[in-house]
Amino acid sequence: MIVGVWDDYKCWKCHEKTRVIEWSWRSGDGEMWTENDQIGLKLQQMFPLYKKDYTRSAGAFYYSNHCSNCGTVQGDWFVVNWVAHQRVEGRLPSDVVKLKMDPDTVGLASSFDG
């Protein structure tokens, strides 16, 4: 699993800069959120502000980015679009972290090579 760390996302609520992460499998299939506890807890261990929370807009609990200043959930749709815009502008994450994950232990198809 490859995690991109972005340190200058602007929180929608308090308007302060906060860290957000994006993650993908080595195959390139990526996500911003997950309902899978094994994936979510692994990410939360390294990035404590990526945690499980309830969102009214999704009507569900899932792991997502939270503001480091006010604790508010950062909407995944907005984070995805912001990261895509950063990449189009030629910007890269402030850090890239590789995490070892066995896709078989997280209930995913073995075609992933996380």
N, C-alpha and C positions, 0 to 999 in steps of 0.2 A: 504494500500500500504506500502511496506517495501522498504527502500532505504539503500543500502550499500554505504558508503563513503570511498573512497580510496585516501590517501594523497600522495602516492609516485609513481604515474604513470609518465613516462618520455615522455615529448612532442616530437613528431616526428620532429618538425621543429627547436625549440630552444634548445632542449635536456635538459631543466630544469624540475624539478619535479613539477607536478601540480595535483590538485584534480580532480578526476572523480567520477561519481556516476553510480550505477546500480540500477535498481528498478524492483520490482516484485509485483504481487498481492499475497495475503495470500495463495492463492491456489497453488503458486509456479510458475505460468506462469510469466516469466520475460522478460524484454526488456531493451535495452540500449538507445533506441531513440523512439520518437513518432511524429506523424503528428497531433495528437489530441491536439487542443489548450487548452482545459480545463485541461487535464493532464499536458501538457507542462508548462502552466502558473503557475499551483500549484507547480510544481517542481522548476521552475525558481524563485518563491518567496522565497523559502528557500535556493536554490543553484543558485545564479545569473549567474554562468558560464555555466549552463545548459540552453541553449537558442536556439531560432529558427534562422537558418541560411541556406543559400543555399550551396549545395555541387555539384560540377561538376560531381563527380563520380556517384552520385545517380540521378543527374539531377532534384533535387527537394529541396524544403524548408522543414526542419523538426527540431525538438528539439534534440540537442546533446551536448556533453561535449565540452568545449573550454578551451584552455590553460590559466592559470591565469597569465602567464608572457607575452606571445606574442599575445594571443587572437585567435589563430588558432583553427579551428575545429579539434577535435581528432576523427579520423576515427573509427566508431563503430565496424567494423570487428576487428580492431587491439585492441581496448579496451576490447571487449568481450573475445578475445583469451588471453589477458594479465590477466584479472580477473580470467578466468578459470585456467590458469597456477598458479596464486597465491593460489587459493583454493586447487589445486592438491598438492602444496608444503606445505599445512597446514596453510597458512596465512589467516587471517581474515581481514575484513574491519576495518579501524580505528574507525569507528562509524556506528551505525545502527539506522535509524530514522524511526518511524512509522507515516505515514500520513493518516488522515481520508479522504477517498474519497468514494462517493456514485457512484458505477458503472452505475446506471441508469441515472445520470446526465451527464455522459461523453459518453453516447451513446454506452455502451458496454452491452453485454448479462448479464442478472441478475445472471448467474451462478458464476460470480466472486464475491468474498467477500472482496474487496479492503479496 
